[in-house]
Amino acid sequence: MTTTIRPLQASDRAAWEPLWVAYQRFYEVVIPPETTDLTWSRFHDPAEEMYALGAFDAGGRLVGIVHAIFHRSCWLPRWTCYLQDLYVEADRRGTGTGAALIEAVADLARENGAGRLYWMTHETNATARRLYDQIAESSGFIQYRKAL
């Protein structure tokens, strides 16, 4: 299947939002609309180190999304890139779309001088983990959260 990866533009919001909502449904979370609005605006603000890329099929339909955030690290002298969200429509899973989105973020990270790209997934996300185990190494770290 032919897939084109490119940065999402402001005009892509109507196509992006259903995938964003599906991603939230998959992880059983609900992000308030005002936070979604703020996030979308940050993707298009040059002062923000946040990026959104999309995978488009041969017909121009958005079939996958990925979000990336650049930040500093105490462990590395260069930027670090966090791949925060990755979602591919169910009918495109296993076709290389997810791997292409990850590689596009890796390219973006290299272009911006990052020394590391990392991401997380839920331990029960077996489909994603099969891909991740092929293209990256698990850090072995377990994430904890404290609500503030």
Sequence and secondary structure as in RCSB ss.txt:
>XXXX:A:sequence
MTTTIRPLQASDRAAWEPLWVAYQRFYEVVIPPETTDLTWSRFHDPAEEMYALGAFDAGGRLVGIVHAIFHRSCW
LPRWTCYLQDLYVEADRRGTGTGAALIEAVADLARENGAGRLYWMTHETNATARRLYDQIAESSGFIQYRKAL
>XXXX:A:secstr
  EEEEE  GGGHHHHHHHHHHHHHHTT    HHHHHHHHHHHT TTS EEEEEEEETTS EEEEEEEEEE  SS
 SSEEEEEEEEEE GGGTTTTHHHHHHHHHHHHHHHTTEEEEEE   TT HHHHHHHHHHS            
